[in-house]
Amino acid sequence: MLIIDAHQDIAYNALEWGRDIRRSVYETRQREERYTGDPESHPTKGAGGIAMSGLPELRRAGFAMVCATIFCEPCSSQHIPACSKQLTQSYRTAEEAYQVGQAQFAYYHELVREPGISLILNQADLQRHLQAWEASSPEDPQRPFGIIPLMEGADPIRAPEEAEQWYAQGLRIIGLAWQGTRYSGGTRAPGPLPQLGRDLLRVMERVGIILDMSHSAEESFWQALESYSGPVMASHSNCRIYTPTDRHLSDEMIRALIERDAVIGMVPGNFFLNGEWRRNHRFPVTLEQVVRHIDHICQLSGDALHVGLGSDIDGGFGRDETPEELDTALDFVKIADVLRQNGYTEVDILNIMGGNWQRFLSRALPAG
């Protein structure tokens, strides 16, 4: 089964925590084997939790491609107050963000030298890659694996005009916000779209960069939709009706994205699935909760064409904070099983697992 995942923090994990996506997830876990079963004792607590993702598992599971992020954490983040931990992938200034972002981009350019890994930068790349993937075997250790570069939070772009340089390097998707950035209000940072953000959107539209609406503050969200007429998506956002915070999408926001023929990536993190789940208030969550979010979007749209996966695994959370059925990336096919149990057709399931992102990318990426 073809799986396309719209959000994985591959470079950030490698450069900040030494998690090499080329390793099996089991090897990564062995390297972090101080974990004793208590989530509070995990050696990478705060660094994505218990590893779930490795290229061998992704390939065997059917992940044909992922949107791989360029993500820098601002020193204002609640996770690193005043940069007291001196994380290498954090920043105080636009110049520092630029340097971190460029290092992560260089990591992806190095990664695609590995056999079978390639950057997907245009529609021709996409078609070649999917044809090669369809002809491959899940057991092929060099099974084709595609990377589409996505910037999560636009602060690494020092000035709006610089987006053209990033595009030339291969950046194809930009989300203006994470928390608040110079370009947009964001999660837990409400506010309007500043002029700098509007200027960046103009450059993005001119050069052909996709706009990712995940993390946008509500006021900025509506202003960005009005200002930008190019393709839009939400790489990793769930439904606010079940997780009532500004991190997720209201029904009105979902309907607006559907009207723009967007796809919304579902995140299987427990605290994104159930608004009562907390790291200090844990209880079992199942994949039925993932399907509940998927189904809500399908009910709003009247079809199953506007929802997909945006896992964020090993980014915002790990194994200890996901539904019980998920241990590693190999288990993502179980989402299809639960969809099937809930009456979804095989066509709908194939679309949700990867077909919707394939359709979106086939029109949103540049022709060549």
N, C-alpha and C positions, 0 to 999 in steps of 0.2 A: 504494500500500500504506500502510495506517494504521500509523504509528510513534508510540509513546508512550515517552518517556524519563523515567525516575524520578529523574534527578539531573543538574542543570547549575547551575554557580555563576555565574549571569548577573550578579547585582547586585555580587557581590564583584569580578568581573573588571572591571566598569564603574567602580566607585568606587576600586579599588586600582590598576588598571593602565590605565584609560582605554579599555578595550575595549568599544565600543558594539555590542551585539548587533544593532542595526538596520542596521549596515554589512554589506556582503558580506565574507565571510572573505578574499577576495582584496584588498579595500581595506585591511583590517586588516593583512594581510601586507605590503602596500606601505608602510604607515605604519611598519612594523617591518623595513624592507628592509635594515637593516644586517646581517641574517642572511646569512652567507656559505656555508652548507652544513655548517659545523662546529657541532654542537649546543652545544659549550661557549661559542661566541661569540654565541649568540642573545641579542638585547637583552632579552627577557623570560624568560631562563633563571631558573627559580625562580618564575616567574609564570604557569605553565601551558604553557610551551614554545611551539612554532609553532602559531599559531591554526588551528583546524579548524571553528569554528562562526560562522555569521552568519545572520541571519533570512532573507535571500533563499535561501540554500542549505537551511536547515531546511525552509522552506515547499516548495521544489521536491522535496526528498527524501521528503516525506510525513510529517514530524513534525507531528502534530496538536496535541500538548500536551507540556509538560515539567513535572516538579516542579522549580521554581526555588528555589534555596536562600537562606536567610539564614545566612551563615557568618562568624564572627569567629574569628580565630586567636589563641590565648592566647600571651602573651609567654613562657610556659614552653616553647613549641614549639621543637623542635630546629631548625626553619627560621629562627627569629628569636631567637637566644639573647639574653636580657635586653632584648629589643626594640631591639637596637642599630641596626637599620635604620629604626626609627620608622615602620613601616607604619601607614597610616591605619586599616586594618580590623582591627587587633590590640587587645588589651585586657589590663589588669592586674587590674581589679576588676569586680564585677558591674555597677556603674553604667556603667563604660566599655563593657562588652559590650552593655548595654541601648542606649546611645546609638548604637553602631555598628549593631546590629540594626535599630533604628528607622530609621536612615538608609537601610539597604538595603531595608527594607519600603517606605519612601517612594519609593524608586527604582522599585519594581514598580508602585506606584499611579500614578506618572507614566508609566511605560511603557505601561500599558493604555489610556492616552488615544490611543495611536497607532491608526490604522485597522486593524481586523482582530484586534487583540490584546485578550484578555479574561482576567479572573480566573475560575477555575473553583472555586467555593466550595461547591456543593451538587449534588445529583443532577439538579435541574432545569437548572442551568447546564451540566452535563456533557452532557445529552441535546440541549439547544439547540445547543451548540457542535459536537457530532459531526454533527448533521443539517446544519448550515451547512457543515462541513468536507466532508462527503460530496458536497454539491452544488457544491463549488468546483473550480477547476482548479489543477493544480500551477504553472501559469504566472501565476496571479493574484498580483500583488505585494501584495495585501491579503488573501491567503488566511487564513482563520481560524487563529489560533495561541493556544492556551490555556496559562495559567500557574497551577499549583497551588503555593502557598507552602509550603515545607518548611524547618524550622529544623534545621541540622546542628550539634549541640552546644547544650545548653539553657542555657548560662550567661547569655545575654541576658535570660532570665526572672529578674528579681531575687528574687522569692519565688514559691513554687508558686501562690499565689492569683492572681498576675498573668497566668497562662496564660489566664485568662478574658478579660482585656483583649486579649491577642494574638489570641485566637480571634475576638473582635468585629472586629478589624482585618482578619481574613481568613486567619490562620494555620490550616492544616488538618493538618499533619503535624509531629511533633517527634521527633528522635533525641536521646536524652539525652546521648550521648557524641560526642566526636571523638577527641581524646586524653582523658585524664581530665578530668571537669568536677566541679562541686560536686554534681552530681546522679547521677553514675555513673562507675564505672571504664570505661576506654576503651582505644583502641589504644595499645599499649606502656605502658599504665598499669593493670595488673591490680588488681582489687579488687572488693569487694561493692557492692551498691546501698545507699547511705546512707539515713537516714530522710528526708532532703530529697527524694531521688529517689522514694521511696515516696509522699510527700505530693504531689509533682507528678503522679505517675501517677493518683492519686485524682482530682485536678482534671481531668486530661485525659480520664479515663473519664467523668466527670460531664458535661463540656461537649461531648464527642464529637470529640476530637482523636486522629488515628491515631498509633500508635507505630512509629517506624522503628528497627529493631534494628541497623542497620549501625553499625560502630565500637564496639559494646558489648563490654566485657571479658567473658570467659566467665562469671565468677561473677555479675556484674551481669546478664548476659543471662538466665540461668536464674531469677534472683530477679525480674526484671522480668516475664518470662512468667508467673510464678506470681502476681504482684501485680496484673497488669493483664488484664482480660478483654475489652477492646475489640479492634478490628481491628489487626493487626500486619503489618508488611512489612519487607523489607530493601532499601532503595533502591539500594544499590550495594555488593554483596559477592560475592566469588567463592568457589570451593571450596578449603578448606584442604588437601585431599588433594594438590592440584597446586601450591599456594602456601602452604607450611606456616608461616604466621605467625598471630598472634592477630588480625590485621586481617580475616581471612576466616573462613568458617563451616565447622565440623567437620560430619561426616555426621550426628552426633547433633543438632546445632543445626538443620541443614537439615530433618531429619525432624520436629523439633518445630515448625518454621515451617509445614511442609506440613500438619501436623495442625491448625494454626490457620487453614488455607486462605489462607496468605500467598503473596505473589509476591516473588521474589528477583531483583533487577536485576543483570545481568552487566556487568562493567566491561572494556572492551577496551584496558586499559593493559598494556604488555608485562610490567611487573614484578608485575602482578596476575594474569597468565596463566601465567607460567613462573617458578617459585621461584628459578631460577638466573640470571635476567636482572637486571642491575644497570645503573645509569647509568655505572658505570665498568667494566662487563663486558657490552657490547652484542653482540647477534647477531640474525639475522632471526627474526621471529615472524610467523605467518600467522593468518588467520581460522579455520583448523582448531583453533587453540588456544582460541578463543572457543567454538566448537562443542563442544570437549571438556568445558568447564565446564558448558555448557548441557545436554549429554547426561548428565553425571553427575547433575545434579539430576533430570532426567527419569527416569533409571534408578531413583533412590531413591524417586521419587513414583509410578512406574508409569504416568505420563502426561506430557503437555506443558503442564500447566495452572498450573504454579507458578514459572515462570521468564520473565523479560522482559529489558528493557534498562535499565541505569542507568549511562549512559555516563561521566559525570564529565569529558567532554572540555572542554578549556581550563580545567580546574580543577586536578586533580592532575597533569596531563600534557598534552602536545600531539602534533602530527603526528610528531615525531621519536621518540616513545615508544609508538607504536601499531603494530598489525600492518601489514605491507607494503601490503596492499590498500586501506588507509584513508588518504585524503588530506584530504578534508573531510567534513562531515556528509552531503554528497550520496552518499558511498560506503557508507553504512550499509545500504543495500538489498543490498549484496553479502553481508551475513550471511545473508540469506534464500537466496541462491544456494548458499552453502556448506551450509546446512541441507538444501537440496533434494538436493545431491550426496551427502549422508550419509543419504538415505532418509527424511527427514521429509516428511509429507504436507502438502498445501497448507493444510489446516485447522490443523495444528500450527504451521506457519510463521506464519500470520496471528496465531495466539494469542501466539506468542513475540515477534513484532515489535510487538504493541500490544494484541491482544485480551485477554490475561491482565490487563494493567493496567486496561483498560477495564472488565472484569468486576469486578475488585477494587474500583475506585473507585465503580462503580455501587452497590455495597452499603456501602462504608466511609464515603463522604461523607455528610453530613447530608441529609435529604430535601429541605429547602428553607428 
